[in-house]
Amino acid sequence: MTELFGSRRIDEPLLFCLDYMERLSLAPEAVQDYGSGAGYWMLSITKGKVWAASAEGNRQLSKGDSMMLSPLDPLLLTADADGCEGYRLSYRFVKPSGADNRMTLPWEEYGKRSFRIKPFARLADELAELYRSLNGTTPLEQFKSQLLFQQMLYRMLDQYRSTNDEGTSLEVVNRSIAYLQTNYASDYTVTQLADQVNISVRQYTRLFKRITGKTPMDYLNDFRINRSKELLLQTDDQLSRISSRIGIKDVHYFNRRFKQTVGCSPKEYVRKRQIDSKIVTMHYAGEMLALGMRPIGTLDVTLEQLQEDATGIVSIGEAEYRTSDLLELKPDLIVASDFMTREQLTHLETLAPVIVVPWDTLPIERLKQIARVLGKQNEAQVWFDRYTRKKQAVQSWCKERLKPDETAAVIRLDEQKVWVHASRFFPLFYDAIGFRPSALMNLTTERNADNRRVEVPFDRLAEIEADRLYVVEGREKEFKRWLKGVIQTKQWNELSAVRNKQVYVIRQKGVSNNASSLEWQLDQVEQLLGDTSAVPRAGGFFAGNVDYVLRIRQVVLTDG
């Protein structure tokens, strides 16, 4: 708006003219194709549901939803099972003389999507009144209709803009929360945090609480306390050092805040961790069982690797955790692995203290790290001594039965390829039994620690040559098809292990290198070295009385 000698002029007014309005009534599952129009369109649903397909995609609109479309945007409506009712309006933008041809209209700026105008009852009344007013034939009556339309459209555009502004503010507050999670040791005030994202303190606090359920300072202090728990369990630092590292300079205030939040002092927390802690772990349930502890929750992929009774261990998801299940369990501690993404770990840190234990490391080292966190060092040593005695007995037994330098490869199947894995993931095979890595492994996975596995397409299967092949039963629904596909190839049948009947299919717990399963595996060595020519007892595909080693021939026969 320009001010000139006490007068004011609108530089670029937004003017719209309603061309026509249609009352929409679609029967159940009816389809209405409007094609593309010359003007702008508005669609408002007053009853039922409808699928609206436009240039922006396909979206479902319910009672109370509205949608804006630009000229030439096609529109195809498909009513839901109960049909739908509403209004469709067509209008045009009246460009003032001299206006910028590149002028962007509000819904084009914020993105074409469905939105809701509140209260909808008022909008429904306005739409009905506007529709009735179009019966007028005189210029004055038509002028009134245009005014009603302009007023209604103004309110819609104003709310539409506010909704998008709110969404933008939520985004910046979410970014502010992510920033705090990384920079929690610095000093902040709510005013500083709000200023960083350029919104008011009141709006910042309201949106922050909507997202987290807490005020900014309560959230920051609770986040700091969780980080202090991690340091208490993983380091021998003095309380003053831990307090400083999390951003609380006064150690006495830290002690008070910790006791207020946790219910006990920091020292008591360390002493009590092995007694009544509720622990969730994504990948280390086997280590906890070996230490005589039972987690309250873990992933399905971890449960499948356990040979022990998993009663009382709740599933928190298949291969990735479900936040709702974690919230329900209310864990005191989460033992995670660096196999997880940084985003996942950061999210977990908002729920409970998180201890990250490296996944790609020797099983005994992994067990020791977890034992230290849980105060179970003595139990870890007892397990290690027992495992070492059993392993030495197995090594002596195998030495009398294996050929000198006998090789083995553990493989997993995929679409038109196999994966050969590094020996360090299978201590039973290469440490206890004493197999040697295959030639391919020596050139790849054994030469470079970054190579966890190597890919071999079906047309190069000769490269996986080894005296024995151990195929891991996949969790994928395509596993049977992949297995049938690989054994039908010429190169597969020319492998020494196939010709000599030294190919085995083993279940997940047969190759898992968690501490609990490793000890159990030592008792199964005779089966791993057994003759696969005898037909095993089985009642179906990977079932029946077969323990955990099954022949490939049996897999195919039981598949019909």
NUVEXRO-21597 format. One record per residue: x, y, z of N, C-alpha, C in turn. Coordinates in steps of 0.001 Angstrom, whole numbers, plus 500000, padded with zeros to 6 digits. Example, Ala and Ser with C-alpha at 12.3 -4.5 7.8 and 13.67 -1.06 7.14 Angstrom:
BEGIN
513190494310507800512300495500507800513200496700507800
512850497750507080513670498940507140512900500030507870
END
This chain:
BEGIN
500858498814500000500000500000500000500896501238500000
500583502209499168501384503427499033500613504613499603
501333505454500406500690506647500974501154507866500180
500212508674499729500546509814498877499724511024499314
500415512066499907499751513310500332498534513029501218
498716512097502198497629511807503125496613510833502592
496731510471501319495832509476500736496562508138500640
495820507065500549496418505730500459495873505008499242
496788504318498582496408503615497360496847502158497462
495983501223497017496329499805496968497091499563495678
498358499122495811499208498973494635498800497785493773
498662496615494402498362495411493628497221494657494309
495999495082494124494865494444494809494620493028494284
494192492162495209493792490809494830492292490831494578
491869490657493347490452490672492990490088489358492318
488968488777492764488511487512492195487049487652491796
486689486939490770485310486978490273484788485550490177
483676485285490873483063483961490833482354483775489504
482693482714488783482057482439487498480843481530487659
481005480442488380479850479581488638480118478722489862
479048478162490390479125477326491587478231476115491388
478745474964491733478012473710491517477834472994492845
476618472564493099476377471734494280476702470293493917
477593469710494669478131468380494355477370467313495121
476963466254494439476305465123495079476643463865494287
477580463084494826478033461875494136477514460635494840
476961459721494067476482458454494613477678457621495080
477450456588495899478552455740496365479405455230495208
480709455463495308481720454998494362481539455585492955
480750456645492853480584457308491555481855458073491200
482083458220489896483267458918489383482824460126488578
483469461258488822483163462483488083484470463096487593
484625463172486268485846463716485673485557465138485182
486236466113485798486028467506485421487058467996484414
488019467153484091489054467573483156489831468737483727
490271469656482880490991470842483333490189472083482956
490103473027483906489300474229483665490162475426483341
489530476463482852490252477677482478490503478561483694
489666478417484741489812479280485909490326478510487121
490341479217488252490712478594489524489529477817490055
489829476736490769488775475895491319488903475824492828
487755475686493484487749475392494909486750474269495148
487162473309495955486311472159496262486161472082497773
484922472010498274484656471872499709483686470720499917
484021469806500812483199468627501084482393468859502356
481079468697502268480196468914503413479640467619503999
479811466507503271479294465227503762480030464093503055
480362463023503801480993461854503203482470462061502880
482988461199502004484388461235501619484527461051500110
485621461593499564485858461469498138487364461470497883
487797460728496889489188460769496447489289461782495312
490199462737495462490382463787494465491745463615493809
491744463307492527492988463135491772493227464380490940
494387465016491169494732466228490432496188466146490005
496700467235489456498105467262489040499034467114490232
498552467396491448499374467305492648499332465921493276
498570464989492698498497463648493250497080463288493654
496945462171494347495640461658494754495505461792496268
494462462459496739494290462628498174492822462427498528
492597461959499755491220461750500213490733462977500964
489549463437500618488926464572501285487709464087502064
487587464541503302486458464188504154485644465435504471
484535465252505162483701466370505567484561467414506291
484496468661505821485292469720506432486543470072505653
486918469225504684488124469482503886487798470351502674
488761471210502346488666472021501125489968471901500357
489903472276499082491081472174498239491027473240497165
492189473848496849492297474861495800493086474290494630
492671474615493408493395474205492215493578475396491298
494671475397490563494985476479489627494419476169488255
494394477151487365493896476905486002494664475769485332
493940475013484534494461473881483763494781472658484613
494599472746485954494775471551486785493589470617486559
493818469364486187492703468422486011492155467987487361
490931467528487380490310467077488624489412465878488325
489700464768489018488894463545488897488459463144490295
487139463068490510486590462731491814486034461316491806
486321460559492865485771459213493046485195459127494446
483873459003494549483217458994495850483539457719496624
483493457846497955483708456703498831482453455815498811
482477454763499624481378453784499619480048454397500034
480098455509500793478858456139501242478493457370500426
479245457652499361478973458830498555479487460088499222
479260461229498597479710462488499196478889463652498650
478921464758499411478260465993499002479216467158499260
479010468256498539479853469420498728479581470462497663
480556471344497452480424472406496466481719472507495661
481540472832494392482689473115493530482483474489492929
483481475347493111483381476723492630484474476969491587
484122477736490584485103478157489589485150479682489596
486363480230489691486497481680489725487782482077489010
487904483380488735489096483830488028489722485007488755
490999485117488543491775486206489119491692487398488178
491225488522488705491111489740487905492386490543488120
493245490545487147494548491190487279494406492689487062
494801493496488038494749494954487862495711495394486768
495418496492486158496312496994485116497671497317485722
498715496872485044500070497127485522500563496149486550
499731495146486939500174494171487942501225493248487361
502074492727488236503163491826487828502572490529487301
502960490147486074502455488908485490502914487675486265
503988487853487037504524486697487776503946486610489180
502925487343489442502332487379490777501901485975491212
502273485612492456501957484285492987500782484392493946
499766483572493745498604483571494609498897482766495869
498148483020496948498478482423498248498615480911498227
497646480184497628497730478727497672498833478181496763
499271478968495769500402478543494942501710478710495717
501737479725496584502941479963497389503108478882498442
502006478485499082502102477545500191501965476085499767
501638475842498536501504474462498068500061474024497996
499700473350496943498318472915496762498097471656497577
497250471734498577496951470589499413495568470795500023
495046469788500654493763469943501327493981470689502647
492943471387503111493044472120504363491653472236504961
491599472622506234490327472732506945490140474152507467
488946474664507273488585475978507786487730475782509037
488129476435510132487400476280511397486769477601511801
485512477581512303484656476395512398484052476046511041
483977474785510727483487474393509412481998474690509254
481271474636510376479821474913510290479587476304509708
480440477256510057480291478611509512480563478615508011
481608477902507593481903477842506166480771477158505406
480209476084505997479108475381505334477914476314505156
477639477132506174476533478095506078476827479126504999
478072479604504950478433480608503950478313480048502535
478725478779502357478615478155501041477146478017500630
476306477600501584474871477441501287474234478789500945
474600479845501702474050481176501435474511481689500076
475777481463499767476296481900498471475585481172497341
475336479880497508474671479096496466473250479610496243
472541479950497335471171480460497209471171481847496548
472201482645496864472222484017496324472396484041494818
472928482962494262473152482938492815471863482840492021
470722482685492713469425482707492021469053484120491588
469712485120492182469396486506491836469775486834490393
468976487662489767469190487981488348469564489430488105
469283490307489076469578491719488861471064491988489102
471605493021488530473017493355488764473338493526490244
472427494121491015472687494335492434472757493009493185
471840492100492818471866490782493459473133490027493098
473569490142491867474800489471491450476020490098492136
475962491434492341477029492112493058477114491598494496
475937491373495122475902490826496479476543489446496514
476250488628495493476852487289495435478379487378495377
478879488327494575480331488484494464480927488931495799
480218489792496520480709490221497831480753489058498816
479678488253498828479674487074499697480844486148499370
481077485976498087482188485127497666483535485705498112
483700487034497906484964487668498288485214487536499789
484186487735500611484349487644502062484703486222502490
483980485260501912484252483865502249485664483467501808
486048483883500598487368483529500082488463484176500918
488239485407501358489232486079502204489469485279503484
488370484860504140488524484119505394489253482789505157
488946482149504046489609480888503744491104481096503502
491452482100502688492858482344502382493630482772503617
492973483548504500493632483997505720493944482817506636
492962481922506800493208480738507619494214479812506952
494143479711505640495069478855504882496504479312505106
496704480632505053498044481177505273498491480924506710
497582481135507685497931480933509085498301479486509362
497556478567508725497858477139508894499263476828508413
499635477377507260500976477138506733502043477804507578
501726479022508109502670479682508997502906478839510244
501831478249510772501950477389511941502812476181511632
502608475592510450503416474445510059504885474811509959
505167476009509432506549476465509346507142476636510739
506372477182511665506853477365513031507131476024513701
506274475039513458506532473704514003507838473136513477
508106473375512219509345472878511631510567473492512307
510528474801512527511696475447513121511863475043514585
510754474809515302510867474349516687511419472927516723
511004472089515784511588470741515703513095470805515446
513499471742514592514937471912514350515650472409515610
514964473262516368515532473751517616515727472604518612
514756471704518666514870470534519551516043469662519132
516181469427517826517306468628517331518629469300517681
518662470632517628519876471375517980520206471170519460
519203471231520325519421471032521760519957469633522051
519468468647521319519907467270521550521391467092521254
521930467927520409523354467845520062524199468805520887
523607469938521291524362470990521981523784471245523376
523446470175524076522759470300525361523655470823526484
524978470837526295525884471247527372526034472759527478
525502473508526528525611474968526569524499475562527427
524682476830527810523671477536528604522642478190527670
521367478092528058520305478675527235519233479287528135
518523480250527572517249480708528125516199480476527046
514949480456527449513875480261526464513869481410525470
514185482594525946514222483751525048515279483565523966
516461483066524354517516482817523374517083481780522348
516453480718522809516019479650521900514956480166520928
514017480970521441512968481522520584513562482502519574
514527483295520028515163484258519118515913483556517997
516503482391518304517258481653517295516383481241516114
515107480980516376514209480540515302513233481647514888
513425482824515474512694484023515046511186483916515259
510782483390516425509365483413516798509268483887518244
508091484208518680507916484744520033508152483656521081
508496484096522294508716483155523399507442482368523674
506298483054523646505029482383523921504735481298522890
504905481627521602504645480633520559505659479492520620
506930479836520873507970478799520960507649477816522089
507281478342523246506976477486524400505758476619524125
504728477222523524503499476463523231503773475325522250
504493475604521172504778474576520180505752473537520724
506721473983521517507681473047522123506944472035523006
506009472544523797505256471647524690504324470739523903
503791471238522781502948470386521948503751469204521389
505001469456521021505835468420520415506358467435521459
506841467962522600507551467118523577506746466784524818
505683467562525073504935467361526313505584468051527499
506671468794527255507400469458528340507739470887527940
508011471714528953508520473049528666509963472923528182
510490473937527485511863473830526985512895473531528064
512822474203529220513825473991530268513672472629530940
512428472179531149512222470835531717512753469763530770
512490469961529481512973468995528492514499468958528485
515130470125528492516590470194528448517200469552529692
516630469831530859517165469239532087516992467732532121
515830467236531689515617465779531647516566465129530650
516778465784529510517706465253528503519115465187529082
519511466212529812520829466213530442520961465095531468
519930464869532255519981463801533270520154462440532600
519449462211531488519625460943530764521043460783530247
521640461879529766523029461796529299523969461525530481
523655462080531653524497461820532829524422460356533239
523249459726533081523137458294533381524076457483532498
524131457854531223525025457143530298526477457277530740
526876458469531155528245458692531600528528457955532900
527555457913533801527727457193535059527978455702534822
527302455140533813527420453709533539528650453365532702
529168454312531958530250453999531022531611454549531430
531660455446532401532941456049532777533131455991534292
534335456292534718534654456412536146534844457870536542
534308458785535737534470460211535993533844460618537325
534440461632537938533867462219539136532540462904538788
531676463034539799530380463662539560530534465091539049
531548465802539550531754467173539088532086467206537602
532860466226537143533210466144535716531973465813534887
531160464856535335529940464475534615528973465641534567
528807466333535708527911467469535774528324468540534769
529615468805534702530120469812533775529913469390532328
530105468122532027529982467637530655528558467745530120
527587467680531003526200467752530531525652469170530585
526483470138531044526040471527531024525505472053532335
525657471299533436525244471776534761526513472060535550
526801473333535755528085473723536341528156473441537839
527032473516538537526991473313539993526704471846540299
527691471125540835527525469692541084526466469429542145
526290470375543091525270470188544128523876470287543510
523700471239542598522410471324541889522188470073541044
523255469564540412523144468333539628522644467175540492
523222467038541712522793465964542609521322466102542962
520903467328543280519503467541543646518583467251542467
518959467752541304518123467549540112518055466067539757
519171465358539857519203463929539537518270463153540469
518362463443541771517520462725542735516054463069542539
515786464337542215514405464760541961513828464046540748
514636463842539707514168463234538457514137461716538534
515191461114539090515370459653539054514821458978540299
514841459689541431514362459089542674515472458555543547
516703458700543125517853458270543922519057459105543514
520104459058544304521309459819543984522061459147542843
522991459869542197523786459249541125524524457988541569
525115458009542750525852456833543233524909455658543474
523732455943544042522749454870544251522292454301542913
522137455163541919521727454705540590522726453693540042
524010453944540178525034453022539692524967451698540449
524754451761541769524702450530542566523467449688542236
522352450354541914521082449649541716520892449136540296
521775449480539353521516449204537936521371447725537629
522035446849538377521965445419538081520874444711538855
520116445463539660519111444829540513517710444960539929
517309446174539642515911446377539232515764447221537976
516778447232537123516697448030535905515794447359534879
514971448173534222514147447709533102514887448080531825
515458447072531165516360447333530050515765446813528745
515825447657527728515472447262526365516750447229525548
516910446218524709518066446149523820517608445709522447
518140446322521416517744445965520062518436444693519593
519736444552519904520523443466519316521291442612520323
521250442950521620522139442287522564521413441497523646
520264440927523324519551440093524297520380438869524672
521118438282523711521948437107523991523039437411524993
523634438598524911524664438979525873524066439133527273
522891439741527361522259439914528667521891438574529287
521391437645528478521061436313528991522304435601529496
523429435761528782524678435134529216525143435697530556
524739436949530856525112437581532125524084437323533219
523067436535532913522048436220533905520982437286534035
520850438166533031519824439207533039518879438994531862
517664439452532028516656439281530968516095440640530589
516304441072529337515743442364528927514227442306528903
513592443466529007512125443484528966511621443545527533
512498443915526586512068444005525201513224443943524235
512979443416523040513986443375521981513285443202520641
514054443206519561513497443059518216513234441592517880
512329441352516946512042439985516499513276439321515896
514081440075515137515262439486514510516242438997515569
516244439625516731517106439186517833516513437976518532
515196437991518730514535436847519372514753435559518583
514759435655517257514928434471516419516321433870516541
517280434632517030518647434146517156518914433479518498
517927433506519388518118432955520726517682431499520782
518461430669521473518067429286521669517380429118523018
517527430116523911516910430049525230515437430440525161
514723430071526211513331430476526338513273431997526465
512520432625525579512447434091525577511206434593526298
510619433781527170509428434187527907509703435475528681
508791436399528565508933437649529297509637438743528525
510221438406527375510877439413526548509885439860525473
509480441099525519508435441619524630509043442048523302
508337441762522217508766442246520905508493443743520802
509509444498520337509337445940520143509380446295518655
509247445275517802509291445511516366510005444375515667
509881444324514353510502443242513593512003443480513422
512379444366512536513795444681512345514123446087512843
513095446929513067513267448258513624512241448456514738
512618449227515736511752449381516904510510450220516587
509454449933517334508226450732517276508208451657518497
508118452939518259508162453910519356507054453662520366
505866453313519879504728453090520790505018451975521783
505678450906521331506006449789522222507052450193523255
508031450995522824509039451467523772508416452358524844
507531453241524430506880454124525386506061453330526399
505436452269525938504625451443526839505480450702527859
506678450259527438507565449517528344508238450421529372
508408451704529054509049452673529938510395452162530455
511351451919529571512633451363530012513461452368530812
514271451844531738515222452676532466516489452884531644
516751451963530720517991452001529949517764451292528616
518370451814527564518331451180526247519769450858525844
520030449585525561521349449160525088521237448973523581
521858449873522843521756449877521387523104449540520767
523136449496519450524379449214518732524644450313517719
525903450443517307526229451435516286525779450982514904
525102449837514849524484449372513618523288450265513273
522784450999514291521638451876514106522098453225513577
521180453952512944521517455250512378521603456306513483
522272457410513177522387458503514135521004459068514457
520125459125513452518772459646513684518013458755514661
518148457425514508517469456503515418518000456641516843
519301456742516978519894456861518310519490458168518981
519461459242518210519051460534518761517610460483519237
516761459809518472515362459670518890515262458837520161
516027457755520257515995456914521452516423457695522684
517362458615522511517869459394523640516793460287524254
515723460539523521514622461325524083513715460458524949
513867459132524869512994458212525598513629457677526870
514945457468526857515653456875527997517156457015527755
517979456808528786519427456774528563519777455672527563
520732455958526698521104455011525643522595454702525738
522922453421525832524305452963525791524538452337524429
525515452840523696525817452323522365527043451432522446
526865450166522094527953449186522098528262448824520649
529528448912520230529875448582518840529424447179518464
528845447054517283528338445763516821529437444923516180
530256445544515354531290444800514612532544444682515468
532475443832516479533614443594517354533575442159517845
534646441678518463534688440297518944533624440092520022
532955438938520022531863438700520974532271438898522431
533470438443522803533872438579524199534075440043524564
534589440853523635534771442271523908533421442960524058
532490442562523228531137443115523306530505442760524651
530679441509525077530113441059526344530726441842527509
532031442076527462532693442805528540532172444239528648
531950444887527497531443446258527520530056446328528138
529207445380527742527848445363528291527891445020529781
528774444089530149528895443690531557529344444868532421
530234445674531893530708446836532659529569447818532893
528764448062531879527639448982532013526643448477533047
526414447177533055525391446587533928525943446121535267
527238446301535486527839445864536748527923444354536872
528137443675535751528155442206535733529518441667535276
530607442333535697531934441895535260532257440478535737
531884440129536964532157438776537476531417437722536667
530161438000536332529379437053535527529987436888534136
530501437973533584531134437889532266532376437009532313
533158437121533383534357436299533509533998434829533677
532964434547534454532510433155534628532092432573533289
531329433355532520530907432877531185532118432622530303
533059433546530282534229433413529411535046432175529773
535245431927531062536015430740531478535297429464531053
533988429417531228533216428225530853533249428019529342
533053429107528601533079429021527139534452428574526635
535506429100527223536860428744526791537123427253526985
536693426696528118536892425258528369536139424421527340
534886424795527064534104424043526082534695424192524690
535160425394524351535741425623523024537004424797522833
537856424732523840539088423950523736538784422471523524
537725421988524188537341420587523988536861420365522555
536093421315522030535609421215520651536775421276519670
537723422152519916538877422269519029539653420955518937
539833420308520078540543419014520083539759417956519325
538445417954519514537595416956518842537624417168517326
537538418426516910537497418737515482538853418479514806
539909418696515523541239418535514927541457417115514423
540824416144515062540965414748514657540068414396513475
539132415249513132538133414910512122538203415768510852
538746416969510952538835417828509775540061417496508942
539911417684507635541066417576506755541970418783506989
543268418643506741544164419795506896543704420946505999
543636422133506562543262423343505822541897423240505144
540973422532505757539617422420505199538932423784505238
538334424168504129537724425496504019536208425433504150
535635426572504535534172426695504640533782428137504358
532571428315503855532022429651503611530585429682504110
530236430749504809528866430971505258528232431978504308
527124431605503688526531432457502656525061432742502963
524621433875502457523198434234502497522725434460501068
521463434160500823520917434262499474520201435586499268
520180436002498014519493437230497612518983437006496194
518383438019495606517852437900494250518994437772493255
519146436567492655520147436304491625521587436532492103
521807436386493416523164436518493929523256435910495318
524483435684495763524725435233497123525697436205497783
525680436232499105526605437044499883527501436113500685
528795436293500564529762435537501357530259436458502472
530181435970503713530447436832504861531840436615505443
532345437657506119533668437610506754533680436589507877
534831435999508099534951434934509093534740435437510515
535024436713510783534976437201512162533566437182512753
532562437067511896531197437024512400530770435610512814
531618434616512599531243433221512870532350432515513650
532526432862514936533585432264515752533487430743515838
532287430204515837532132428758515924532833428064514760
532668428590513565533191427935512371534710428087512236
535187429297512457536588429570512123537514429598513337
536962429697514538537778429671515751537646428329516457
536417427954516802536222426697517538536462425479516654
535759425387515539535913424218514660537253424258513940
537668425413513498538973425524512855538949425520511338
537791425808510720537757425932509260538655427083508820
539144426989507581539896428074506975538959428863506055
539154430185505948538351430961504999538604430479503570
537599430660502709537736430263501313538686431206500581
539062430830499347539973431663498555539380433048498315
538076433107498016537430434396497789537474435255499043
537222434659500202537258435397501459538658435951501729
539681435150501445541056435607501674541405436811500810
540758436934499659541032438051498760540184439279499079
539130439097499875538190440204500097537966440474501589
537084439736502199536666440031503572537789439883504589
538739438986504341539819438765505314540957439762505115
540991440404503988542074441338503684541753442748504170
540471443098504169540063444450504535538913444369505535
539143444911506740538135444822507795536848445557507445
536922446493506485535712447216506065534794446347505217
535320445246504692534511444333503875533840443301504774
532622443563505138531885442618505982531376441430505170
531140441660503896530627440596503029530947440960501588
530883439967500708531158440209499297530022439609498474
529621440325497440528501439919496590528998439068495432
528282437959495165528640437075494054527378436761493248
527270437235492006526097436926491171526046435437490828
524859434961490460524683433551490130525613433096489002
525922434001488057526742433577486928528239433494487281
528579433806488568529968433685489007530071432828490254
529150431877490398529101431060491608530362430236491827
531118429993490778532364429224490937533301429913491925
533156431209492108534043431957492993533827431616494468
532672431041494834532430430744496253532952429362496634
533741428753495785534288427411496010534860427275497426
534423426213498128534912425882499470534582424422499729
535293423802500680535028422391500989533632422209501579
533168423186502353531829423123502941531136424472502756
529834424413502498529030425626502374527901425571503392
527747426655504127526676426774505104525763427919504681
524542427565504273523564428535503783522658428940504946
522589430230505231521773430721506338520327430853505888
519440430248506645518002430364506345517591431829506455
517099432381505358516715433779505348515349434023505951
515142435236506472513845435632507003512907436071505883
513491436339504709512700436861503604511711435820503082
510551436279502666509541435357502145509981434737500824
510983435368500160511474434846498881512559433776499056
512903433438500295514060432564500519513940431226499782
512779430587499877512627429288499199512845429420497697
512309430507497126512476430713495686513939430951495340
514626431745496133516046431991495884516842430687495984
516487429879496990517214428622497197517016427677496019
515782427552495558515514426697494406516219427224493163
516259428552493061516908429155491896518393428884491847
519074428985492990520531428807492987520924427358492754
520160426410493296520564425008493136520253424472491733
519514425235490952519226424815489579520263425324488580
521228426112489063522255426629488162523353425598487960
523962425643486798525036424705486468526244424934487363
526599426192487586527786426476488387527631425999489821
526437426082490354526215425594491717526499424101491799
525990423362490882526140421906490921527555421440490604
528400422363490130529802422008489887530694422320491077
530146422936492130530935423239493316531290421961494070
532482421926494639532951420730495352532025420374496510
531602421371497273530750421094498424529434420454498013
528904420867496842527645420296496354527864418851495906
528922418627495150529208417270494665529490416307495818
530104416800496888530484415943498020529461415933499145
528288416499498865527205416544499862527657417205501165
528305418334501034528768419094502191528156420504502189
526860420550501877526122421812501894525028421717502955
524940422717503818524003422704504926523171423988504919
521932423871505357521104425061505586520922425177507090
521292426311507650521239426468509099520361427652509479
519725427511510632518843428566511117519651429721511683
518956430845511913519625432050512384520405431803513674
519830431032514595520526430829515864521765429963515700
521880429302514529523071428511514276524263429342513866
524040430611513476525143431475513053525239432745513887
524297432970514768524338434171515585525581434158516467
526245435298516574527452435326517407527236436071518713
525975436065519221525775436589520570526285435564521584
526653436001522759527330435141523731526509433917524109
525228434096524344524382432975524755524320431901523668
524134432316522406524048431347521310525391430690521025
526494431427521177527816430847520907528087429638521801
527741429752523055527969428629523969527098427445523586
525861427709523234524952426631522814525439425972521531
525969426766520605526437426229519324527545425185519486
528355425329520537529447424370520745528918422951520935
527691422822521415527101421493521612526513420924520329
526521421717519240525900421273517996526925420945516910
528204420940517275529265420803516270529161419495515498
528779418440516153528705417145515464527736417213514291
526662417951514455525714418085513354526318418899512207
527079419924512551527687420760511518528680419979510665
529291418968511242530279418171510508529703416856510019
528369416664510198527753415387509871527596415154508383
527192413949508047526968413546506656525570413992506249
525465414745505205524155415253504778523428414294503839
523968413114503599523305412193502673522118411502503320
522144411347504657521021410710505342519841411670505376
518638411123505136517450411974505128517102412351506565
517109413625506920516803414025508294515314413900508578
514989413761509836513588413721510241513040415146510202
511925415304509541511338416642509456509863416529509135
509117417481509628507693417484509356507298418541508355
508231419277507820507912420337506879509113421208506642
508853422353506031509941423266505664510554423886506914
511819423538507216512534424005508390511711423784509663
511204422574509852510391422306511035510597420860511453
509684420350512268509780418958512684510867418736513717
511468417535513683512447417166514685513871417573514333
514040418203513190515375418655512815515772419778513759
516994419729514285517380420726515276517666422058514625
518812422214514005519034423490513323519897423347512098
520266422095511718520999421877510481520131421039509560
519866421525508363519002420830507423519665420780506058
519391419727505309520013419601503990519241420396502953
519935420835501913519277421535500814518295420603500113
518638419318499936517748418400499221516417418298499945
516445418293501261515202418218502022514341419462501823
514974420607501706514221421845501496513414421769500208
514043421298499145513379421238497851512262420207497867
512531419024498470511519417964498484510280418389499260
510476419058500391509309419426501189508557420610500606
509149421228499584508456422330498921507551421823497808
507553420539497586506673419977496567507215420116495185
END
